[in-house]
Amino acid sequence: MSKSFTPTLVKLLNEVEVCLFIEKVGQTGRSRIEEQAVAPPEYRWVSGEEYLAIDNASDVRFEYVHGQLRMLAGGSRNHSLIAHNLHGLLHDHLHGTSCAAYTSDMRVQAAKDRYYYPDVTVSCDENEEDNVLHSPRVVFEVLSSSTETTDRTEKLEAYRELPSIENYVLVSSERQAVEVHHRDRKQNYWITRIYSPGDTVKIESLNAEFIMDEIYERTRFR
C-alpha cells in the first residue's frame, strides 16, 4: 500500500478488497447467503479523487456516480463478440484520421461526479489523457439484462449533457437491434434511429456505415 494514501483511503481500499473476497467465495457456490451478500456491492460515499485512487489500485473496474462506486460485472459471449466487432470495424474505419476507438478498458468522465467504462468509445481529441477520456464523440454500450435500464436512462441522460457527444449507440446482445441517438446541432435536438436485421447502421458524426451482420458476426441467439 502506498504511503501517500490517506487513512480514509486505506480503509476504503480494504472495504473494497473485502467485498471482492466475499464475491469470489460466493462464486464457488459455498453459500447462497454469501452470493446474495455481494449482489450488488455497496460502498459509502467517496470523493472523485478517492474513486480514481481506488479504481487505479484495484484489479477490477468501478464506475462512479454521485459519490458511489459501482463494480462492473463480466459479460456474455454475445456481449464480448459484439464489443470486439464494433471496435474492429471502428478501428479500420478511423485509420489515418485523428479519431481513435477505445475498448472498455478506457474510462470516460461524463461529468464532474460521473465516470463510466463504455464498451466502445471514439474520441477525436488527440490531447486526451492516458487513462481517462474527457471529449468522447461517440459512445457504444452493448445492452444486457442487468445494465439495460441504466444504459437507457441514467447514462443516456448523462451523455446527452456532455457537449462533445455526437452519437450514443445502444446495441442489443439478445437480437439484432441497434439504437442510434444522434445530436443534431443545427436544430438543437436529438434524433433516435432504430435499426433491424438487414439494415445498415449509420454513425453520422464519423461518416461511418456498418452492416448489421458485421456488428453481430459469430453471435448466437436462442
Phi, psi and omega per residue, in radians:
M1 nan 2.289 -3.098
S2 -1.158 2.442 3.129
K3 -1.204 -0.271 -3.132
S4 -1.379 -0.209 3.125
F5 -1.253 2.376 3.084
T6 -1.291 2.766 3.093
P7 -0.960 -0.662 3.131
T8 -1.109 -0.757 -3.132
L9 -1.181 -0.683 3.088
V10 -1.040 -0.726 3.125
K11 -1.115 -0.736 3.125
L12 -1.104 -0.757 3.115
L13 -1.086 -0.673 3.099
N14 -1.138 -0.679 3.110
E15 -1.117 -0.714 3.112
V16 -1.098 -0.773 -3.139
E17 -1.081 -0.678 3.116
V18 -1.117 -0.760 3.134
C19 -1.093 -0.705 3.133
L20 -1.159 -0.672 3.117
F21 -1.132 -0.763 3.131
I22 -1.069 -0.703 -3.135
E23 -1.106 -0.738 3.140
K24 -1.094 -0.698 3.095
V25 -1.100 -0.754 3.137
G26 -1.085 -0.598 -3.116
Q27 -1.217 -0.312 3.113
T28 -1.372 -0.177 3.123
G29 1.452 0.274 -3.097
R30 -1.194 -0.584 -3.050
S31 -2.721 2.298 3.068
R32 -1.144 -0.597 3.124
I33 -1.092 -0.747 -3.137
E34 -1.132 -0.656 3.123
E35 -1.118 -0.770 -3.101
Q36 -1.206 -0.460 -3.071
A37 -1.150 -0.327 -3.086
V38 -2.088 0.443 -3.128
A39 -2.226 1.647 -0.120
P40 -1.640 2.783 3.058
P41 -1.152 2.510 3.099
E42 -2.195 2.430 -3.125
Y43 -2.252 2.702 3.141
R44 -1.303 3.000 -3.052
W45 -1.056 2.383 3.055
V46 -2.316 2.709 3.102
S47 -1.362 2.929 3.096
G48 -1.080 -0.673 3.131
E49 -1.157 -0.700 3.114
E50 -1.166 -0.691 3.100
Y51 -1.013 -0.841 -3.107
L52 -1.073 -0.690 3.118
A53 -1.145 -0.749 3.123
I54 -1.123 -0.832 -3.085
D55 -1.114 -0.694 -3.136
N56 -1.234 -0.493 -3.095
A57 -1.555 -0.241 -3.028
S58 -1.608 2.681 3.071
D59 -1.404 -0.252 3.091
V60 -1.989 2.944 -3.076
R61 -1.820 2.549 3.095
F62 -2.215 2.441 2.899
E63 -1.626 2.907 -3.007
Y64 -2.435 2.126 -3.127
V65 -2.417 2.044 3.071
H66 0.893 0.775 3.063
G67 1.501 0.006 -3.112
Q68 -1.951 2.451 3.065
L69 -1.545 2.506 3.095
R70 -2.283 1.919 -3.111
M71 -1.326 2.343 -3.099
L72 -1.493 2.410 3.127
A73 -1.694 2.884 3.084
G74 -1.294 2.860 -3.107
G75 -1.930 3.064 3.137
S76 -1.445 3.048 3.079
R77 -1.020 -0.863 3.132
N78 -1.049 -0.758 -3.135
H79 -0.997 -0.818 -3.123
S80 -1.123 -0.768 -3.115
L81 -1.145 -0.742 -3.120
I82 -1.112 -0.790 3.114
A83 -1.071 -0.729 3.108
H84 -1.097 -0.780 -3.139
N85 -1.092 -0.775 3.136
L86 -1.066 -0.803 -3.130
H87 -1.085 -0.725 3.137
G88 -1.126 -0.763 3.117
L89 -1.091 -0.757 -3.124
L90 -1.204 -0.709 3.119
H91 -1.014 -0.794 -3.140
D92 -1.163 -0.747 -3.101
H93 -1.146 -0.626 -3.039
L94 -1.567 -0.007 -3.125
H95 -0.987 2.282 3.112
G96 1.506 0.021 3.110
T97 -1.868 3.119 3.102
S98 -1.445 -0.103 -3.098
C99 -1.586 2.646 3.111
A100 -2.408 2.543 3.087
A101 -1.747 2.324 -3.107
Y102 -2.045 2.562 3.098
T103 -1.459 -3.057 -3.116
S104 -1.250 0.007 3.053
D105 -1.362 -0.218 -3.082
M106 -1.717 2.209 3.137
R107 -1.393 2.532 3.078
V108 -2.130 2.278 3.038
Q109 -1.625 1.897 -3.102
A110 -1.538 -0.356 3.098
A111 -2.873 3.090 -3.115
K112 -1.007 -0.641 -3.090
D113 -2.036 0.531 3.118
R114 -2.433 2.125 3.017
Y115 -2.222 2.264 3.140
Y116 -2.194 2.853 3.017
Y117 -2.103 1.476 3.127
P118 -1.115 2.762 3.118
D119 -1.137 -0.731 3.057
V120 -2.526 2.426 3.132
T121 -2.348 2.489 3.033
V122 -2.061 2.231 3.017
S123 -2.197 2.486 3.114
C124 -1.956 0.238 3.091
D125 -1.653 1.936 -3.103
E126 -1.309 -0.073 3.134
N127 -1.813 0.320 3.114
E128 -1.094 2.678 3.106
E129 -1.253 2.946 -3.078
D130 -1.272 -0.516 -3.034
N131 -2.190 0.187 3.067
V132 -2.749 2.428 3.085
L133 -1.731 2.318 3.121
H134 -1.889 -0.320 -3.064
S135 -2.273 0.992 3.116
P136 -1.186 2.496 3.087
R137 -1.660 -0.695 -3.126
V138 -2.356 2.378 3.075
V139 -2.136 2.322 3.095
F140 -2.010 2.274 3.016
E141 -2.136 2.218 3.062
V142 -1.564 2.094 -3.015
L143 -1.340 2.498 2.985
S144 -2.384 2.913 -3.089
S145 -1.067 -0.550 -3.086
S146 -1.464 -0.321 -3.063
T147 -2.049 -0.178 -2.992
E148 -1.035 -0.760 -3.121
T149 -1.067 -0.789 3.122
T150 -1.122 -0.734 -3.132
D151 -1.126 -0.610 -3.078
R152 -1.481 -0.292 -3.071
T153 -2.055 -1.360 -3.066
E154 -0.987 -0.893 -3.072
K155 -1.266 -0.640 3.079
L156 -1.013 -0.806 3.123
E157 -1.101 -0.771 -3.103
A158 -1.109 -0.772 -3.096
Y159 -1.256 -0.557 3.068
R160 -1.116 -0.501 3.137
E161 -1.444 -0.222 -3.125
L162 -1.468 2.017 -2.998
P163 -1.019 -0.540 -3.066
S164 -1.337 -0.330 -3.065
I165 -1.237 2.232 3.073
E166 -1.875 -0.581 3.136
N167 -2.441 2.414 2.990
Y168 -2.143 2.091 -2.956
V169 -2.051 2.188 3.104
L170 -1.900 2.198 -3.045
V171 -2.121 2.094 3.136
S172 -1.219 2.527 3.043
S173 -1.830 0.030 -3.090
E174 -1.898 -0.218 3.097
R175 -2.869 2.930 3.101
Q176 -1.367 1.697 -3.139
A177 -2.699 2.168 -3.126
V178 -2.224 2.380 -3.123
E179 -2.122 2.072 -3.094
V180 -1.952 2.092 3.039
H181 -1.717 2.084 -3.045
H182 -2.061 2.287 3.094
R183 -1.488 2.067 3.064
D184 -1.665 1.749 -3.052
R185 -1.247 -0.502 -3.141
K186 -1.174 -0.745 -3.116
Q187 -1.641 -0.138 3.115
N188 1.047 0.828 3.019
Y189 -2.674 3.002 -3.117
W190 -1.821 2.464 3.083
I191 -2.002 2.347 3.109
T192 -1.979 2.234 3.109
R193 -2.104 2.403 -3.133
I194 -1.918 2.300 -3.122
Y195 -2.073 2.473 -3.082
S196 -2.143 3.073 3.130
P197 -0.905 2.359 -3.137
G198 1.582 -0.208 -3.128
D199 -1.410 2.885 2.997
T200 -1.932 2.091 -3.084
V201 -1.418 2.232 -3.127
K202 -1.883 2.254 3.046
I203 -1.995 1.631 -2.977
E204 -1.022 -0.719 -3.037
S205 -1.192 -0.282 3.106
L206 -1.930 0.028 -3.061
N207 0.913 0.779 -3.043
A208 -2.090 2.569 3.055
E209 -2.371 2.263 -3.122
F210 -2.247 2.333 3.093
I211 -1.298 2.457 -3.099
M212 -0.978 -0.706 -3.126
D213 -1.102 -0.496 3.082
E214 -1.217 -0.721 3.140
I215 -1.140 -0.647 -3.032
Y216 -1.802 0.341 3.138
E217 -0.971 2.282 3.074
R218 1.279 0.066 3.098
T219 -1.358 2.786 3.110
R220 -2.283 2.459 3.114
F221 -2.184 2.524 -3.126
R222 -1.325 nan nan
